[in-house]
């Protein structure tokens, strides 16, 4: 009589955990977005579980039905098509309903496209935020792209990538970006560079497949030395190397950091901390 939230592979079926497979085998019913897609995963590992559709169009009705089944003693496993349920996927209504009914909710760890992209981006991960799918309205999108708060991780439609990157160039052309495509799949690709560089690359040729965008610290964050990452010099290793060379030549660390920051428009405090870190 509980709900078990089970993350599923974001591409490569071998990324499913043993614990998730065990929970799927033990469940009385598996609530899933697409029964055909989930059946492909279960058939791969010989799991013969009963499947029940649970998606954004029926989740309010299904949530109440599943809560009643759990109250009657059944165990329900919740999966999405890929990754962790609730993270830009259905499941919130069911989890809230279980909590309100006093039913146990167990969440298993597993694959996450957002986390995989953040790590693969090579951008600062000490301070970051996930915003789900980027807004479609230009004004809302500009606001999100302009906000500080460290590294930003977002999902975006491949066909919208050229326009999104073009707007980012208007906001902050030097912002560091990683475009992570088809993670864990055969054609996995991570393209890194400035907003200007990636906008030029994709201007006439949108990427194919599923995309996660990772944006390094904003101009405001960089100016204030926030979100630069341990020893990262706000994503400017060349600037940090200049400071090191000045110090090796006899300059005092703070003075060297200040001189390089003045030339590059960066943060003297961030460079100094990166040097001493």
GIMO-V417469 format. One record per residue. N is the residue number from 1. OMEGA is omega in radians with two decimals (* if undefined). Layout:
N/OMEGA + N/OMEGA
//
This chain:
1/-3.12 + 2/3.05 + 3/3.08 + 4/-3.14 + 5/-3.01 + 6/3.05 + 7/-3.13 + 8/-3.10 + 9/3.10 + 10/3.11 + 11/-3.12 + 12/-3.07 + 13/3.13 + 14/-3.13 + 15/3.10 + 16/-3.10 + 17/3.10 + 18/-3.13 + 19/3.09 + 20/3.13 + 21/3.12 + 22/-3.13 + 23/3.11 + 24/3.10 + 25/-3.06 + 26/-3.06 + 27/3.04 + 28/3.10 + 29/3.09 + 30/3.10 + 31/-3.03 + 32/3.13 + 33/-3.08 + 34/-3.07 + 35/-3.14 + 36/-3.14 + 37/3.13 + 38/3.13 + 39/3.10 + 40/3.11 + 41/-3.09 + 42/3.13 + 43/3.13 + 44/-3.06 + 45/3.04 + 46/3.13 + 47/-3.13 + 48/-3.11 + 49/3.07 + 50/-3.09 + 51/3.10 + 52/-3.10 + 53/3.10 + 54/-3.08 + 55/-3.01 + 56/-3.09 + 57/-3.12 + 58/-2.96 + 59/3.13 + 60/3.11 + 61/-3.10 + 62/-3.11 + 63/3.14 + 64/3.10 + 65/-3.12 + 66/3.08 + 67/3.12 + 68/3.10 + 69/3.10 + 70/3.08 + 71/3.13 + 72/3.06 + 73/-3.11 + 74/3.02 + 75/-3.11 + 76/3.02 + 77/3.13 + 78/3.07 + 79/2.97 + 80/3.14 + 81/-3.12 + 82/3.07 + 83/-3.07 + 84/3.05 + 85/-3.12 + 86/-3.12 + 87/-3.03 + 88/3.11 + 89/3.12 + 90/3.08 + 91/-3.09 + 92/-3.10 + 93/-3.12 + 94/3.13 + 95/3.12 + 96/-3.14 + 97/3.11 + 98/3.13 + 99/3.14 + 100/-3.13 + 101/3.14 + 102/-3.13 + 103/3.13 + 104/3.07 + 105/3.12 + 106/-3.12 + 107/3.14 + 108/3.09 + 109/3.13 + 110/-3.03 + 111/3.08 + 112/-3.14 + 113/-3.12 + 114/-3.13 + 115/-3.14 + 116/3.14 + 117/3.13 + 118/-3.12 + 119/-3.10 + 120/-3.07 + 121/-3.04 + 122/3.06 + 123/-3.06 + 124/-3.11 + 125/-3.12 + 126/3.13 + 127/-3.06 + 128/3.11 + 129/3.14 + 130/-3.08 + 131/-3.13 + 132/3.09 + 133/-3.13 + 134/3.14 + 135/3.12 + 136/-3.13 + 137/-3.04 + 138/-3.13 + 139/3.12 + 140/-3.14 + 141/3.12 + 142/3.14 + 143/-3.14 + 144/-3.12 + 145/-3.11 + 146/-3.05 + 147/3.02 + 148/3.14 + 149/3.12 + 150/-3.13 + 151/-3.12 + 152/3.10 + 153/-3.09 + 154/2.98 + 155/3.11 + 156/3.08 + 157/-3.14 + 158/-3.09 + 159/3.13 + 160/-3.07 + 161/-3.12 + 162/-3.12 + 163/3.14 + 164/3.13 + 165/3.11 + 166/3.10 + 167/3.11 + 168/3.09 + 169/3.09 + 170/-3.08 + 171/-3.02 + 172/-3.03 + 173/-3.10 + 174/-3.12 + 175/-3.12 + 176/-3.05 + 177/2.96 + 178/3.07 + 179/-3.07 + 180/-3.00 + 181/3.05 + 182/-3.10 + 183/3.13 + 184/-3.12 + 185/-3.06 + 186/-3.07 + 187/3.11 + 188/-3.12 + 189/3.04 + 190/-3.14 + 191/-3.08 + 192/3.09 + 193/3.10 + 194/3.10 + 195/3.14 + 196/-3.11 + 197/-3.12 + 198/3.10 + 199/3.11 + 200/-3.11 + 201/-3.03 + 202/-3.07 + 203/-3.10 + 204/-3.07 + 205/3.12 + 206/3.11 + 207/3.11 + 208/3.08 + 209/-3.12 + 210/-3.02 + 211/2.93 + 212/3.09 + 213/3.05 + 214/-3.13 + 215/3.11 + 216/-3.13 + 217/-3.12 + 218/3.11 + 219/3.11 + 220/3.10 + 221/-3.10 + 222/-3.13 + 223/-3.12 + 224/3.10 + 225/-3.14 + 226/3.01 + 227/-3.09 + 228/3.13 + 229/-3.11 + 230/3.10 + 231/-3.00 + 232/-3.14 + 233/-3.12 + 234/3.05 + 235/-3.11 + 236/-3.12 + 237/3.12 + 238/3.11 + 239/3.13 + 240/3.12 + 241/3.09 + 242/3.12 + 243/-3.14 + 244/-3.14 + 245/3.10 + 246/3.13 + 247/3.11 + 248/3.13 + 249/3.07 + 250/-3.14 + 251/3.06 + 252/-3.05 + 253/-3.10 + 254/3.12 + 255/3.13 + 256/3.13 + 257/3.14 + 258/-3.13 + 259/-3.13 + 260/3.13 + 261/3.14 + 262/-3.13 + 263/-3.03 + 264/-3.09 + 265/3.14 + 266/-3.10 + 267/3.10 + 268/-3.14 + 269/-3.14 + 270/3.12 + 271/-3.13 + 272/3.13 + 273/3.12 + 274/3.13 + 275/-3.06 + 276/-3.05 + 277/*
//
